[in-house]
Amino acid sequence: MSELSVASPGEGSPLNRFAQANANLARERSEQEAIRSAKQTSEDQRVELKEPALLRLSQISSTLRDALTNNLSEGVLKEISPHEWEFLVGEKSVELSNVAPVPAAALTPRGSDPIFDVIVEATIVVHKPADRSGYQGRAASLWYCDAVEEGVYDWYETAFMAGPFSGYKFNHDPTGLSVSEAKEAFSKAIGGKYQVAWPFTLISSDIDGEFITRWLNWFADALDNRLNHPSQMPEKPPHGSWRQ
């Protein structure tokens, strides 16, 4: 009958080995607690950023809304929420909507690290009745984010278009997408569903600022039946407008 093999214990003092094992476990626990603490700190900071984000959005929104209501007496203003509204002149409209907080790391394409941090998102739309091709105007995404410099947050405008091989077509083109929808536009993979169609542009709340002036002009084009699909897309080179 063969002898049973007996596992040999490790060498050294068991008390010293227990002390080393205990030290390793304590170090691992400390590292895990540090990670949890850093995550909680980051989440707390993101919550604190929502208030200035909404305050800045209110300033931008008020400037645009007041320019419309003070100069188009035939228009009708529909308040949707404290930060959302629609201004209609007949069948044509300007709308600021879809204001919502964004989860951490939401702008993460598949197989990639987060691109940058987005705190709050919104959408702006100039709408008109569809023409023969189905075109109904244009839209853009408004993101409170640190798109240019890490940790420096402000409102930026961008927009999106369908990828050339996606088979998609937007009635509002370029269009505004939520962060969760738009993340694949930042993927390095070829042949994606969406592409960035407008460079990330800092938004000013000044009445003479580029953002306010441009969207008022696009609505004026819609009222004059001159708002057409852009002759080329993207209209401006978008790459390089956000940190890589």
N, C-alpha and C positions, 0 to 999 in steps of 0.2 A: 504494500500500500504506500503510495507516494506521500511525501510529507507536504502539508499545507504551507504555502508561502506566506510569510508574515511581512507586512510593510514595515520598512525601517523608518523610525522617526527622524526628523531633521536633527542636525547637530546644533550644539550650543545650548546655552541656558534657556529653559522655557520661559522663565520670568523676563529675561531680556527680549525674547521674541514677542512675548505678549505686549511689552512696552512699545516695541517698534510697530506692531500691528495697531495698537491703540493710537499711536501718533499718526499713522497713515490714515486711519479712519477719521480722526479729528481734523486733519488737513483737508480731506475730501469734503467733510461736512462744512468747513469754513469756506471752501471755494464755492460750494453750492449755495450757501447763504449769501455770499458776495454777489453771485450771479442773480439770485432772486431779488436782492436789494437794488442792484443796478437796473433790473427790469422794472421794478416798482417805481424807482426814481424817474425813469424814462416815461412811464405811463402817467405819473403825476405831472410831469412837465408838459406832456401833450395835452392833458386836461386844462392846465393853466393857459395854454396858448389859444384855446377856443374863444375865450372872451375877447382878446384883442383882434382875433380873426373876424368875429362877427361885428365888432365895432367898425373896423375898416370896411367891411362889406356894406354896412349901413351907410357909410359916407359915400361910397361909390354908387350904391343903389339910389340914394336920395338925389344925388347930382343928376343922374340919368333920368330918373322919374320926373323930377321937377322941370327939367328941360323939355320933356314931352308934354306934361300937363299945362305948363305955362305958355306953350306956343302952339298947341293943337287943341283948340277949344271943342272941336268935334269929336275928340277922342274920349274913350271911356276907360277909366282905371278900375281894375279888379284886384283887390288885395287878397292874396292867397294865404299869407302868413306874415309875421313881423318882417321877414327879410325877402319875401317872395311876392311878385305881382305880375300882372299882365296888362298892357296898355293896348287897346284896340281902336283902330280907325277903320270902320267897315269890316272887311274880311282880312285885314292886314294887322299885324301886331308885333310888339316887342315884349318878350317875356324873360323874366329873371326867376329861375326856379331850381328845384332839385338841390336845395341847400341841405347838406348833411355832413355829419362828422365822418371821418375816414379811419378805419382801424390801422394800427401800427403795421408797417411792412406790407401794406396793401399793394404798393407798386413794385411787385416782384414777379417778373416774367418767369416762366418755367425754366428751370435749370440755371437760374441766375440769382445773384444777390439783390437786395432791394436797391432800386435806382436812386431814390431820395425819399424824403418823408413828406407826406401830405396830411394836413390836419383837418381841413374842411374843404368841401367841394361845392360847386354850383354850376349852373348852365345858363347861358344867355342865347336867345333865339330871335331872329327876325324872320317872321313867317308871312307868306303871301299865298294866294290860291295857286294851285299847280298849273304849270304851263304844259305845252304839248308833250314835253319829255318827262313830266312828273316832278320837275324841280319846284320846290316850295320855299326856298330861301336858304339861310345859312345859320349856323350855330357855333358855339365855342364852349370849351370847358374853362371854368375859372377855379383855380386851385390855390389854397393858402398853403404854401410849401417852402422848402429850402432848395429850390431847383438849381440855383446858381452857386450859392455858397453854403456849405454845411452848417446848420444851426442858425442861419439867418433866414427868417420867415417873412413872406409877404404874399400878396395876391398876384398871381400870374395868369395870363390868358394863353391858351393854346387851342388847337383844333385838330381834327383827325379826318382821314379819308380812307376809303376802302383800298386794300392791297390790290395790285394789278391782276393777281391770279386768284383772288378770293371769290369772285362771282357776286360780290355784294354791290349794292347801289343805295346811296343815301338820298332821300328826298330833300333833306337839308344838308347841303354839301359846300364847304367842309362842315363837319358836325361836331357836337360836343358829346363826349363819352364820360361815364363815371370812371373813377380810378380802377375799379375792378374789371371793367370792360377794356379800358385802354392799355392795361399793363403789357399785353402782347405786342403793342406797337413799339415797345422798347426792347423787344427781343432781338438778339443778333441772328436768329434764324431767318433764312430767306423764304419769301413766299407767304408771309403772315397775313392774317385777316385784316389788320388795320395798319396804317402808317401815320406818323405825325405829319400834319399838313400846315401847321403854323408855328413859327418859333415861339418859345416861351418868352412872353413880353410882360414886363412889369406894368401893373395897372395903376394909373394915377386917378384920383377922384376929382381932379380939377376940371372945370367945365370946358376949358380950352385944351385939356390933355388929349393925347393921341387916341386913347381908348374911347372916351366919351364921344369925341368928334367923329371917329370912324363909324361907330355903331349908329349914331344919329344920322350920318350920311347914308348908311346902308338902308335905314328905315325910310329916309327921304327917297332913295332910289325905288324902294318897294312901292311907296305912294305914287311915284311918277311912272310906275310900270317899267322901270329901267333896271331892276335887280335881276341880273342874269347869272347863270352858272359861270364861275371863273373860267377864263380862257385857258389857263394852265393850272395844274395842281402838282405839288404845292405852289402856292402863290409866292412865297418867300422861302428860301432855304432854311429848314428848321434845325438841321444838325449843327451841334456846337452851341446851341442856346441853353442846354442844360448840362450840368456836370456829369461827367462819365465815370 
